[in-house]
Amino acid sequence: MALVVGTNSYISVADADDYFLTRLNSAKWTSSTPTDKENALITATTMIDCLYIFNGEKTDPAQPLEFPRDGATEIPDKIKLATCEQAFYLLSVGDVTIPSASAEGVKKATLGSMSVEYFKDLANAGTKEKLAPCLKYLLSQFGKAKAGVNTNGTSMCNGTTVRN
């Protein structure tokens, strides 16, 4: 699916490219293909909408994204910035899926002799954080993380387990 601002992304690739021109250490973004950039922005937008409860109401109840809200006609700059940062983070960390076994605390499983080894604490379960470190800060003025999304928790987002 092609990126369409307001339908599946909060920001265009061109506008994100402009942002990354002045961002330090943005080589991963600038070296990515246009398709990868589009996919990262679409995924970032989906994650933002899935993981947060935003204040107020959508401008139009039928709009596909959570913003704009409360009669505003534009998407706030911090939402666009959060989308850029999350897209960059997704490109930087690579695979963002958590294998279900590791999400459940399984460190090692062996079929012969049927042994299972668990992490000592579930904080070590999973592989990588799924949200850019600055995302909660950027989005905090607009709402709050949904229940089950916390510093050690996981949440389902369109069928994908994400770790915050």
WOWO-V797313 format. One record per residue. N is the residue number from 0. RES is the residue in three letters. D_LAST is the distance of its C-alpha to the last C-alpha in Angstrom with 2 decimals. Layout:
BEGIN
N:RES:D_LAST + N:RES:D_LAST
END
This chain:
BEGIN
0:MET:26.10 + 1:ALA:26.94 + 2:LEU:24.81 + 3:VAL:26.23 + 4:VAL:25.09 + 5:GLY:24.68 + 6:THR:24.46 + 7:ASN:21.49 + 8:SER:20.40 + 9:TYR:20.41 + 10:ILE:22.24 + 11:SER:24.81 + 12:VAL:24.83 + 13:ALA:27.82 + 14:ASP:26.15 + 15:ALA:23.06 + 16:ASP:25.65 + 17:ASP:27.33 + 18:TYR:24.22 + 19:PHE:23.64 + 20:LEU:27.35 + 21:THR:26.78 + 22:ARG:23.34 + 23:LEU:23.65 + 24:ASN:22.63 + 25:SER:22.20 + 26:ALA:24.22 + 27:LYS:21.59 + 28:TRP:21.69 + 29:THR:25.47 + 30:SER:26.16 + 31:SER:24.23 + 32:THR:26.38 + 33:PRO:26.63 + 34:THR:25.37 + 35:ASP:22.22 + 36:LYS:21.67 + 37:GLU:22.27 + 38:ASN:19.95 + 39:ALA:17.09 + 40:LEU:17.83 + 41:ILE:18.15 + 42:THR:14.88 + 43:ALA:13.09 + 44:THR:15.10 + 45:THR:14.31 + 46:MET:10.52 + 47:ILE:11.29 + 48:ASP:13.84 + 49:CYS:12.04 + 50:LEU:9.09 + 51:TYR:11.43 + 52:ILE:14.81 + 53:PHE:17.13 + 54:ASN:20.30 + 55:GLY:23.62 + 56:GLU:24.70 + 57:LYS:24.67 + 58:THR:27.84 + 59:ASP:28.93 + 60:PRO:27.63 + 61:ALA:28.27 + 62:GLN:26.16 + 63:PRO:23.45 + 64:LEU:20.73 + 65:GLU:19.60 + 66:PHE:21.45 + 67:PRO:24.15 + 68:ARG:24.45 + 69:ASP:27.38 + 70:GLY:30.14 + 71:ALA:28.73 + 72:THR:29.80 + 73:GLU:27.30 + 74:ILE:23.60 + 75:PRO:22.63 + 76:ASP:22.39 + 77:LYS:19.03 + 78:ILE:17.60 + 79:LYS:19.34 + 80:LEU:18.08 + 81:ALA:14.39 + 82:THR:15.25 + 83:CYS:17.01 + 84:GLU:14.39 + 85:GLN:11.73 + 86:ALA:14.70 + 87:PHE:15.72 + 88:TYR:12.46 + 89:LEU:12.69 + 90:LEU:16.31 + 91:SER:15.84 + 92:VAL:13.58 + 93:GLY:15.59 + 94:ASP:14.69 + 95:VAL:11.18 + 96:THR:12.09 + 97:ILE:11.58 + 98:PRO:15.08 + 99:SER:15.51 + 100:ALA:17.48 + 101:SER:15.03 + 102:ALA:12.29 + 103:GLU:15.13 + 104:GLY:15.88 + 105:VAL:18.76 + 106:LYS:19.51 + 107:LYS:22.87 + 108:ALA:25.11 + 109:THR:28.80 + 110:LEU:31.08 + 111:GLY:34.42 + 112:SER:34.95 + 113:MET:31.72 + 114:SER:29.60 + 115:VAL:25.88 + 116:GLU:24.02 + 117:TYR:20.83 + 118:PHE:18.43 + 119:LYS:19.79 + 120:ASP:16.59 + 121:LEU:13.55 + 122:ALA:11.37 + 123:ASN:12.94 + 124:ALA:12.38 + 125:GLY:10.88 + 126:THR:11.47 + 127:LYS:9.13 + 128:GLU:5.79 + 129:LYS:5.43 + 130:LEU:5.40 + 131:ALA:8.51 + 132:PRO:8.86 + 133:CYS:11.28 + 134:LEU:9.72 + 135:LYS:9.40 + 136:TYR:12.87 + 137:LEU:14.33 + 138:LEU:13.50 + 139:SER:14.30 + 140:GLN:18.00 + 141:PHE:17.67 + 142:GLY:15.89 + 143:LYS:12.95 + 144:ALA:9.66 + 145:LYS:10.99 + 146:ALA:11.74 + 147:GLY:9.54 + 148:VAL:6.26 + 149:ASN:5.98 + 150:THR:5.52 + 151:ASN:6.68 + 152:GLY:6.36 + 153:THR:6.37 + 154:SER:8.02 + 155:MET:10.94 + 156:CYS:11.58 + 157:ASN:15.23 + 158:GLY:15.52 + 159:THR:12.67 + 160:THR:9.99 + 161:VAL:6.57 + 162:ARG:3.76 + 163:ASN:0.00
END
